C-alpha cells in the first residue's frame, strides 16, 4: 500500500511538470496520468493475475518514463 501511495503522490505531478509550465494544465495532466495509470494497472493486474497495487505503481512508472522520453525529445514546455 505504501508504494501505491508514494506512486500516486509523486509520479503524476512529476510527469505533468515535465511537459507543462501552467499550473492549470499541470493539474489536468496529473489527473489524466493518474486515471490512465489506474486503468492500465488494473487491466495488467487482471491479465497477469498479480497485485493490483504493484501493477498500478508499475504502470505509473512506465507512464513517467514515456513522458520523460517525450520531454527530452521535445525540449520546450509546450502546454
N, C-alpha and C positions, 0 to 999 in steps of 0.2 A: 503494500500500500504506500509506503514512503517513497518508493521510486516513482510511482504514478503521480503522487502529489508534486514532487520536485519537477517531473517532466511537464506537468500541466502548468506550473508556475513560471518556468524559465523558457522552455522551448518555443511556445507560440510568440511570446513577446520578443525574444531574441531574433527569431526568424523575421517577424514583421519589421523590426528595427533595421534589419539588413537592407530592406528594399524600399522603405518609406521614410520620409522626413516630416510628414504631417501627422500630428497626434490622432486626429480622427481616422485617418486611413490606417494607422498602426493598430488602433483598436479593432477596426473592421477586419483587417488581415489576420490579427491574432485570433479572433473568434472563428474566422474561416479555417485557419490552420488547425485549430482545436477540433472543430467539427469533422474535418476531413480525416484527421488523425484518429479520432474515436471510431469513425465508420470503418476505416481501413483496418484498424487494430482489432475491432470486434470480429470482422469477417475473417481476418487472418487467424484469430484465435479459434474460431469455429472450424475453419478449414483444417488447421493443424492439430486441433484438439489440445490446445495449450492454454496457459494462463491468460486471461483477458487483460489484466493489468500490465503484464510484461509485454504483451503484443501491442497494446496501445502505446506504451512507452517506446517500444522499438519503432513503431510506425511514425511517431512524432519525431524521433531521432532521424529517421530516414527522410522525412519531410524537411527537417532542418538542414540536412546535408544537401538536398536538392535546392533549397533556397540559397544556401551558401555558395553552391556552384553557380547558380544563376546570378547572384550578386557579384561574383568575381568575373563572370563573362560580361555582364552589363555593369560597368563600374560606377555609373551615376545612380543616385537615388531618384527613380523616375516618378514615383507616385507621391 
